[in-house]
Amino acid sequence: MPKPSDVEVVLFTDGACSGNPGPGGWAYILRHPQTGRESKASGAEPDTTNNRMELTAVVRGLEQLKRSTVVELVTDSVYVGTGLSDWMPKWKTQGWRRKEKGRFVPVKNEDLWRELDRLAAAHTIRFTHVAGHSGHAENEECDRLAVEAYQRLKR
């Protein structure tokens, strides 16, 4: 687990969906605390789920990193955080399957989890959960960007 002083970049992410499934958006803010440099991006899909958008935001943000980095991932998604820390190691040993009612079934969003696993392997990631819609400035901005992205699709 990295110490706060070891963090090289902070990745803020959020996903949003109008209906679940329905049109959805994702967004990230990638910040380098030492230089203050920041990049942002968002996108949308016409028919998706909130969990897919949460995962996509993290994947798109991590794709921007060109070398092994200590990352603080700040998100309101318990799904992403728990998946990274608890579920994914088990899924991998179980052939990307999870137990449901006593039998193995495919992991939902396996394509994105596999890509997140691939990207995360190159970095040291510390997960920080923030409550959604609680006034956290970057989380609110990511939410706004994600909503704007799917609203553009609906027009």
PyMOL commands that set and color helices and strands:
alter all, ss='L'
color gray80, all
select helices_A, chain A and resi 4-6+50-62+78-93+110-120+137-154
alter helices_A, ss='H'
color red, helices_A
select strands_A, chain A and resi 9-17+22-31+38-48+70-75+97-100+103-106+124-129
alter strands_A, ss='S'
color yellow, strands_A
deselect
rebuild
show_as cartoon
